[in-house]
Amino acid sequence: MFKSSITKFLIASLGILMTGLFVAVLILAVQAWSNFALAGRIARLTSTDHTLFNALVTVRAQIPKDSTALIAQDEPRLVMQATHREASLTVTAALEALQATDIADRAQFVAAIQSAWAKAEALQFTVEAQAARARAERDLHAIDEWREAVHGMTDTLSTASAAVGNAVRMGDPIIAEMVQIRRTAWIIRDRYGLQCSMLRPNVDRSLPLDGRQLDLWRGDRAIYTAAWHTLDEFLLRPGVSTALRERIDVARTETKRAQTRVDAIVDRFDASGTPAIGSAAWTALCDGPFDSILAIAQQAQDEANGHAEAIRASAFRTLLVAGLDLTSVVAFGVFAVVHVQRRLARPMKILIDAIARLSRREFDEAVPTTQSPDELGSMAQALETLRTSALEAERLQLAMSRFTADASHQMRTPLTILRTHISVLAGLIPANDAAYSSLKDIQEAADRLQRLLIQLLKLARADGGQSPDREPATIDLREVIQEIAANHVPQALEASIDLHFEAEQRAFPTQANPIMVNEIFANLIDNAIRYNAAGGSVVVRLFDDEGRQVVDVEDDGPGIPDAEREKVFTRFYRLNRDQSRVGSGLGLAIVQSLAATLNAQIRMSSGAGDRGLRVRVSFI
């Protein structure tokens, strides 16, 4: 298919290249979409984790806020209602965010949170009952069951947040670190706060810690101390923000200061039964570091959210670029194919059709323009110029052929009369008479003139198409060539030339006009004999060459120089060395014109051993 059409090859090559480019860009686009979808999921999960953490903090904050209000305020219900309302709102938001995620066991986490919150809600009346009492009559131990329910709720929220955080951690390492920092900060806040709740009864009565309480207290301190060491390891990582470092330093300082005061109070326990410190002051001391510790968690959460949004924005930009690239590839591919069709395929078809008409010598129809000022447009203009020149040359050649034919025909009659009178005079004038020599010169000149007129008539017929026998027919080329060679045997014998014919003993069927074939090889064989020296040889050889039937007329005469071989086909052109010989310089011009009519090819070369001349005629 491609051997016959370069346009199809170009379109196919372009299609292959564009397909490869399209597939490559499509792969990038799919990867970009996957990254964008992953970034969106990370951002959503990070936001959900943030919502869960906010719910955990507000729910957990009910215990110190409500406990402090019960101890320090005569009318604590306004504070209690506000903390409960805030906790309810954040729990509702956390449930909605969690339900929108795609994490595993999502339904179980939602059910667990709802169950834990319902339990805490059911015990809210115990807090309200204490608030209804006079401040002196309130007992914080009466809300222990509610407090345990709230702790259970925070544990459930923490478990759900851990599941969401783990899903986030699998998506990006930086977000994973921020999630871990936030968890570590919560551990510090939770474990530091537990000692306050555990020590409150002892503080109220200055009771020394028993062995079990001492172990619990030291255990909680060890846990949050280890958590501080974990944060220190995070700070060693390059790229930690200044804001996060500052919040960790502030929280560590405040926690250390508060812990020092707590240790001093515990050391003063003397079993006196009197408060070691006022309840409100104890609560304020315990709550002091909470905000700075939670600021660490909040900063880590904000940075995680910001990084997730940055990832999503970067993925979106990449997706946008990939989409634009994909669109550009498709658009360019369509444009290129259409452009090749419009600027190459169609003009090429126009030019091929025009060249076909010119090769058939159909010069009447103009070569269409390609409507483009490119190479093909220039070629179309050149072909149109060639057509008009060929049309004019054909007109002039036809006129010349007609003139030549008419002139030759008109001269035949007076020439015949002249030759007749010469014959009569030759019989009347004695051979030894001085006038007889002049009469022989006149006779030779008349013979040359007759030969010239005959060749001019043949050339006019070849050029002008006036012969009625131009239609090709199936002939046996071997039979025709052998007959032509046989007709020249007498001429060869007279010139002492050895004439040979070589061909296989089989038929060589060819589509050609036999009269034209006869004229071509009669001229070639005649030239080979006339321009050879006595004792020379002429070989006429017929054979097949790559599906073509080829006839060689080869002699061992003087040959024709390379520089002259193209010129000898010009009309009336003769070599300098042959000016004294009889001839008109039209024979090879007639051969070339007849060969072109038969679509045969003529080529000259040196003969065997670089001697003489070989004229090869190849029939297509």
Secondary structure as GFF3:
##gff-version 3
##sequence-region A 1 620
A	DSSP	alpha_helix	6	72	.	.	.	ID=ss1
A	DSSP	alpha_helix	77	99	.	.	.	ID=ss2
A	DSSP	alpha_helix	106	122	.	.	.	ID=ss3
A	DSSP	alpha_helix	124	132	.	.	.	ID=ss4
A	DSSP	three_ten_helix	135	137	.	.	.	ID=ss5
A	DSSP	three_ten_helix	140	143	.	.	.	ID=ss6
A	DSSP	alpha_helix	144	169	.	.	.	ID=ss7
A	DSSP	alpha_helix	173	205	.	.	.	ID=ss8
A	DSSP	alpha_helix	211	235	.	.	.	ID=ss9
A	DSSP	alpha_helix	242	267	.	.	.	ID=ss10
A	DSSP	alpha_helix	279	287	.	.	.	ID=ss11
A	DSSP	alpha_helix	290	340	.	.	.	ID=ss12
A	DSSP	pi_helix	341	345	.	.	.	ID=ss13
A	DSSP	alpha_helix	346	359	.	.	.	ID=ss14
A	DSSP	alpha_helix	375	428	.	.	.	ID=ss15
A	DSSP	alpha_helix	434	464	.	.	.	ID=ss16
A	DSSP	beta_strand	473	476	.	.	.	ID=ss17
A	DSSP	alpha_helix	477	487	.	.	.	ID=ss18
A	DSSP	alpha_helix	489	494	.	.	.	ID=ss19
A	DSSP	beta_strand	498	502	.	.	.	ID=ss20
A	DSSP	beta_strand	509	512	.	.	.	ID=ss21
A	DSSP	alpha_helix	514	530	.	.	.	ID=ss22
A	DSSP	beta_strand	537	545	.	.	.	ID=ss23
A	DSSP	beta_strand	548	555	.	.	.	ID=ss24
A	DSSP	three_ten_helix	562	564	.	.	.	ID=ss25
A	DSSP	three_ten_helix	567	569	.	.	.	ID=ss26
A	DSSP	three_ten_helix	576	578	.	.	.	ID=ss27
A	DSSP	alpha_helix	587	597	.	.	.	ID=ss28
A	DSSP	beta_strand	600	605	.	.	.	ID=ss29
A	DSSP	three_ten_helix	608	610	.	.	.	ID=ss30
A	DSSP	beta_strand	613	619	.	.	.	ID=ss31
###
